[in-house]
């Protein structure tokens, strides 16, 4: 695996080694020992999620204020622009984001550690998105930051307003959202 550093030290792009020929391809999408070496500490994933969305659907920016989730995310069909926003108040990168294109073709994964809000927008006609989480979904602790918050200033690669869930339409500006210490 190739690990690519981002502008925020804790957020990592992981590029698996892909073995391919005329029959198709194979790659190891997760190895606990290797992942522990990459992030520098033990990480236990407890839940796998799979979503399918159509073009211009934006999901996020989500986080859980209690039972925070680290996420290892990837697109297995189509293309998304994936975003991690640092919402750890004590962090030197508080309010900054990392955005990366993840696709079935590039097979890249993004490690989004606990303490970050996460979201993505679908760039292809459809996309299927997988993510492993370090804690269970707890809807009572789930929060949403506005996808278009000017303080964060995410440069979403879209031309029109995205399709949002009712919950995401109510996302709060970063200044009004609950943060991590």
N, C-alpha and C positions, 0 to 999 in steps of 0.2 A: 504494500500500500504506500501511496505517496500522500504525505500530509502537507497541506498548504496553509501557511499562517495567514490570518486576516488582520485587518486594522484593529481588531479587538482580540487580545491575546488568547482569551478563553474560548473563542469561537473558531472552529477549525473546519476546513474543507478536506474531505477525505476522498482520495481517488484510488479505487481498488485496482489491483493488477488484473487485467482481463485477458483470458486465454481464448482466442477465437480462431476459427478456420471456416471452411465452406459449410460446415455442419451447423454452425452457430457459435455460441460463446459460453464461457463459464467464468464466474468469479466468486470469491468468498465475500459475502456482503457483511458478515459480522463474525468476529473471533474475539471472545471475551479477553483472553490474555493479551492479544495484540492491542485491543482497544484500551485496556488498562495502561499499557505502555505508552500509548499515544497521548492520553489525557493526563497521565501522571498520578492517577489514583484509582481505586476500585470504583466501578460503576455497575450497579445492578439494574437491569431493565426488568420491569414487571408487567408491561402491557404493550401489545402491538396494535396499531391502528391503521386502517386503510380507508382512504376517501377517494371518491371520483367526482370530478367537477368539470363543468364546461368552460369554454373560453370566456375570459373576463370576470370569472368569479374570484373574489378576493375573500380569503378567510383570515381573520385576525384583526388586530394584533392581540393574541390571547396569552394569558398566564394564569397561574393559580397562586394567590397571595399566601395561602397555607398549602402544605403538601406540594411545594413547587416541583415542577417536572423538568428534568433534562430531557432533550429529544435528539435522537439520531434520525434524520429525515432524508428521504430520497424520492424521486419520481421514477416510477417503473413503466409508465406510459405517458407520452407527451412531454411538455415542457412547462416549468413554473419558474417564476422569480420568487425566491425565498428570502425572508428577512428575519434577522434576530436583532432586537433592540435591548441594549443594556439598561435595566431599570433598578440597578443596585446603587442606591444613593451614595454610598461610600466609595464607589468606583471612580477612577479617573476618567473612564469612558462613559459615565452616566449620560443617558439620552442619545448616545451615538448608536449607529446601526451598521450592520454588515448585510449586504444584499448580494445574492449569487444566483445564477441560472443553474437549475438542476433539471436534467432531462434523462429520458430513457437512453438516449444516445451517449451522453457524456458519462453516465453512471456515477456522477459525483454524489457524495453525501455531505450533509452539514451537521456538525455537532453544535447544538444549542444548549448550553448548560443551564441549570437552575438559576433563576435570577434574571432571566431574559423574557421579554414578550416575543412572540413568534407569529408570523403570518406569511402567506404566499398568495400570489395571483397567477391564474392559469393563462399562459401565452399561446398554447396550441388549441386546436378545436376541442379536445378533451385532455384530461390528465388524471392519472391515478397516482396517488401519493401515499407512501408508507412512512410510518414513524414509530420508533420504539420509544417508550417513556420510562423514566426512572421512578415514577410514582403513579398511583392510580388516579383516574379522572375523578374529581370531586367538584361537582357543579356548584355547590354552595360557596366554594372558594374561587371560582373562575371569574376573571375580570377581563375587560377588553379596553384597549387604548385605541383611539381614533386612528384609522389607517392613514389619514391625510393630515395628521398633526403637524403644524408648521414648525414647531420647536424641534421636532425630530427631522423633518424635511426629507423624507424618503423619496428618492427619484424612481418611482414606479414606472416601468417601461410600458405604459398603456396610454392610449389616445383619448379614451372616454372614461366617464365615471364607471367604476366596477359594480358588479352585482354583489350586494351584501346581504347577509342574514339580518333579521330584525335585531338580534343581539348586537351585531357588529355596527349597525346604524346608530346604536346608542353608545358607542365607544367614547371614552372620556379623553380629553387632552392629557398629555403627559403631566402637565402641571397640576391637574386635579386628580390624577390617578393615585392609587395606593402603590407604594414602592417597597423594595426590599432595603434593608439596612445597608 
